[in-house]
Amino acid sequence: MITTKKGKSGKLNFSYNAYTSTSRKYVKDIEMLKTAGEWANELQTGDYDLSLTDPGLLEYRLDAYANAPDVVSMEDWLFKSGNSTSHDFSVSGGSENIKAFASLGYLNTDGIVKGQGYERYNGRMNIDATLNDKLKAGLSMNGFYGNQDIVPWEMRDLLRSYSISPIYHTQASIDFVQQLDAKRQALFDSGFTGNNIGQSFDSNYRGDLSQNYDAHSIYDLQPGDVVNDWHYGRNQNGIGGTGDAGVASKFDNSQRYKKNALWECKFLFRIRAYGSLKSENHFWSRFT
């Protein structure tokens, strides 16, 4: 049952309530979200038939998976502890003829998934006035404004990808991708031509060559640059990480949010004559 709080006659009464809570993902590490190194180790357990794979290509691919430095677990980066904080303040009071109640509230929730959150402001006011023994009037107002940050669509790609790299390059990861590209070239020079081995990593650059907001070559990378799949030779080694861009690229360039609001204002007049005649006038507005 929902009731509307109203003021009472007497001195002013103040009330303040607050709470905070934490949350976390409800399951342990998801089994399928292994790092590339974990998958490489599993491939070498003997449970998989690798006899039809060229030995040179197999060594190259296992190196790309198993030896990549500074790998960040996709699950650990995406999921985190969440928290929620709420504050509510109210005041009420009045006299025999006029009673009033007002409240303000604030809620801020940071979700367990990166890029997820909700913030809300709400307010309410009720005034009841006895004008004379035959006429009463009232004013009621309430509303809220909310701003919701929604998990980006790219979350789908990230949850089905391997953890093959850091989120942002380190010097070790830059050295590794340059060495891996050299191994690709050596494999091609030895006579292996399948699996796009003849294409350099740079040939798979997927950005805008007219812009300078990212490196156009793995040999121009700097520590702190956003990692992209093509840096690791996605077309040649079968890694198939996060798709056409790296993790940070997908999140940094994606913003999904929803803003909503509701405001309602109601005036009420009561006239007592010989019976129980009641007249009400309402005005309300709503927008989202």
C-alpha positions in Angstrom: 0.0 0.0 0.0 1.3 3.4 -1.0 0.4 6.4 1.2 1.2 10.1 0.8 2.9 11.7 3.8 1.4 14.9 5.1 2.4 17.5 7.6 1.1 17.6 11.2 0.4 20.6 13.3 3.0 21.6 15.8 6.7 22.5 15.8 8.9 21.7 12.8 10.1 18.1 12.6 13.2 17.2 10.6 14.2 13.7 9.4 17.3 12.4 7.7 17.8 8.8 6.5 20.8 7.4 4.6 22.1 4.0 3.6 24.9 2.5 1.6 25.3 -1.0 0.1 27.7 -3.0 -1.9 27.2 -5.7 -4.6 29.3 -8.0 -6.6 28.8 -10.5 -9.4 27.0 -13.6 -8.0 29.2 -16.3 -9.6 32.8 -17.1 -9.5 35.0 -16.7 -12.6 33.2 -17.8 -15.7 34.9 -21.0 -16.9 34.7 -20.0 -20.6 36.3 -16.6 -20.1 39.9 -17.9 -20.0 42.9 -15.9 -20.9 44.7 -16.8 -24.1 47.5 -18.3 -22.2 45.1 -20.7 -20.4 43.7 -21.8 -23.7 47.2 -22.3 -25.1 48.0 -24.5 -22.1 44.8 -26.5 -22.6 45.6 -27.1 -26.2 48.8 -28.8 -25.2 47.3 -31.2 -22.8 46.8 -33.9 -25.4 43.0 -33.7 -25.5 43.0 -32.0 -28.9 44.2 -33.5 -32.2 46.7 -31.0 -33.7 48.3 -33.4 -36.1 46.8 -31.7 -39.2 48.2 -28.3 -38.3 51.4 -27.2 -39.8 54.1 -27.3 -37.0 55.5 -23.9 -37.9 52.0 -22.3 -37.8 51.1 -24.1 -34.6 54.3 -22.8 -32.9 53.5 -19.3 -34.1 49.9 -19.4 -32.9 50.8 -20.9 -29.5 53.4 -18.2 -29.1 50.8 -15.5 -29.8 48.5 -17.0 -27.2 50.7 -18.3 -24.5 53.6 -15.7 -24.3 51.8 -12.4 -24.6 52.9 -10.2 -21.6 50.8 -8.1 -19.3 47.5 -9.8 -20.2 44.5 -8.5 -18.4 41.6 -10.9 -17.8 38.6 -9.7 -19.7 36.2 -10.7 -16.9 38.3 -8.9 -14.2 38.3 -5.7 -16.2 34.6 -5.8 -17.1 33.2 -6.8 -13.7 33.8 -5.0 -10.4 32.2 -4.4 -7.0 29.2 -2.1 -7.2 27.8 0.3 -4.6 24.7 2.3 -3.9 24.2 5.3 -1.7 20.9 7.0 -0.8 20.0 10.2 1.1 16.6 11.4 2.1 15.7 14.6 4.0 12.3 15.7 5.1 10.6 18.5 7.1 7.1 18.7 8.4 5.0 20.9 10.7 2.4 23.7 10.8 -0.5 25.1 12.7 -4.1 24.1 13.2 -5.0 25.7 9.9 -1.9 25.0 7.8 0.1 21.8 7.7 3.0 21.1 5.4 5.4 18.3 4.5 8.4 18.4 2.1 11.2 16.0 1.3 14.2 15.7 -1.0 16.0 12.5 -2.0 19.1 11.5 -3.8 20.2 8.0 -5.0 23.5 7.1 -6.7 24.2 3.5 -7.9 27.4 2.3 -9.5 26.8 -1.1 -11.1 28.9 -4.2 -11.1 29.6 -3.9 -14.8 31.9 -1.2 -16.2 29.8 1.6 -17.7 26.7 0.8 -15.6 25.1 3.3 -13.2 22.1 5.2 -12.1 21.6 8.6 -10.5 18.2 10.0 -9.3 16.9 13.2 -7.6 13.4 13.3 -6.2 11.3 15.8 -4.4 7.8 16.0 -2.8 5.7 18.6 -1.1 2.2 18.6 0.4 0.4 21.6 1.9 -3.1 21.4 3.5 -4.9 24.6 4.5 -8.2 25.1 6.3 -9.4 28.5 5.1 -12.7 28.5 7.1 -15.2 26.0 8.5 -16.5 25.4 5.0 -13.5 25.5 2.7 -10.3 23.6 2.6 -7.5 23.6 0.0 -4.5 21.5 -0.7 -1.4 21.5 -2.9 0.5 18.4 -3.8 3.7 18.2 -5.9 6.1 15.4 -6.5 8.6 14.4 -9.2 12.0 13.0 -10.0 14.8 13.2 -12.5 17.0 10.2 -13.3 20.1 9.6 -15.4 20.9 5.9 -16.3 24.2 4.8 -17.8 23.5 1.6 -19.8 26.1 -1.1 -20.5 27.4 -0.6 -24.1 26.4 -2.9 -26.9 30.0 -3.9 -27.2 29.7 -5.9 -24.0 28.5 -8.8 -26.2 31.8 -8.9 -28.1 33.9 -8.6 -25.0 32.2 -11.5 -23.2 32.9 -13.9 -26.1 36.5 -12.8 -26.6 39.8 -14.1 -25.4 42.0 -12.2 -23.0 45.1 -11.9 -25.2 46.6 -8.5 -24.2 46.6 -5.6 -21.8 43.9 -3.0 -22.2 46.5 -0.3 -22.8 50.0 -1.0 -24.2 53.0 -1.5 -22.1 56.6 -1.4 -23.4 56.6 -5.2 -23.0 53.5 -5.7 -25.1 54.8 -3.4 -27.8 58.0 -5.3 -28.0 56.0 -8.6 -28.2 53.8 -7.6 -31.1 56.7 -6.4 -33.1 58.6 -9.7 -32.5 55.4 -11.6 -33.3 55.1 -9.8 -36.6 58.8 -10.7 -37.4 58.0 -14.4 -36.6 55.0 -14.1 -39.1 57.4 -12.8 -41.7 59.9 -15.6 -41.1 57.1 -18.2 -41.4 56.1 -16.7 -44.7 59.7 -16.6 -45.9 60.0 -20.3 -45.1 57.4 -21.1 -47.7 54.2 -21.2 -45.6 51.5 -19.1 -47.4 48.2 -20.0 -45.7 46.2 -18.2 -43.1 47.1 -14.7 -44.5 50.6 -15.1 -43.3 51.9 -12.9 -46.1 50.0 -9.9 -44.7 51.8 -7.7 -42.2 50.1 -6.7 -39.0 50.0 -3.1 -40.3 48.0 -4.2 -43.4 45.1 -4.9 -41.2 44.9 -1.4 -39.7 41.2 -0.6 -39.3 41.2 3.0 -38.3 41.1 6.2 -40.3 44.5 6.9 -42.0 43.6 10.6 -42.2 43.4 10.9 -38.5 46.2 11.0 -35.9 44.4 9.9 -32.8 46.0 6.4 -32.9 49.1 4.7 -34.2 48.8 3.5 -37.8 51.6 1.0 -37.4 52.7 -1.3 -34.6 56.2 0.3 -34.9 54.7 3.7 -33.9 53.0 2.4 -30.7 53.8 4.1 -27.4 53.1 2.8 -23.8 49.6 3.9 -22.8 48.2 3.5 -26.3 44.9 1.7 -26.6 45.4 -2.0 -27.6 43.6 -3.1 -30.8 43.3 -6.6 -32.2 45.2 -5.8 -35.4 48.3 -5.1 -33.3 48.4 -8.9 -32.6 47.9 -10.0 -36.1 44.2 -11.1 -35.8 43.9 -12.3 -39.4 47.0 -14.5 -39.2 47.0 -16.2 -35.8 43.3 -17.0 -35.3 43.2 -15.2 -32.0 39.9 -13.4 -32.8 39.9 -11.1 -29.8 37.3 -8.4 -29.5 36.5 -7.9 -33.2 37.5 -4.8 -35.1 38.8 -2.8 -32.1 40.3 -3.4 -28.7 38.5 -3.4 -25.4 39.2 0.2 -24.4 38.4 1.4 -28.0 34.9 -0.1 -27.7 34.2 1.3 -24.3 35.8 4.7 -24.8 33.9 5.4 -27.9 30.5 4.1 -26.8 28.0 5.9 -24.6 24.5 4.6 -23.9 22.3 6.4 -21.4 18.7 7.1 -20.6 17.3 10.2 -19.0 13.8 10.3 -17.6 11.7 12.6 -15.4 8.2 12.9 -14.0 6.7 15.9 -12.4 3.1 16.1 -11.0 1.3 19.0 -9.5 -2.3 18.7 -8.0 -4.6 21.3 -6.4 -7.5 20.1 -4.3 -10.4 22.2 -3.0 -13.0 20.9 -0.6 -16.2 22.8 0.0 -18.6 21.7 2.8 -22.2 22.9 2.5 -25.3 21.1 3.7 -24.0 17.7 2.6 -20.6 16.4 1.5 -20.1 18.3 -1.7 -16.5 17.9 -3.0 -14.9 19.7 -5.9 -11.4 18.8 -7.2 -9.3 20.5 -9.8 -6.2 18.7 -11.1 -3.2 19.9 -13.1 -0.4 17.5 -14.0 2.4 17.3 -16.4 4.7 14.4 -17.4 7.6 14.1 -19.7 10.3 11.5 -20.3 
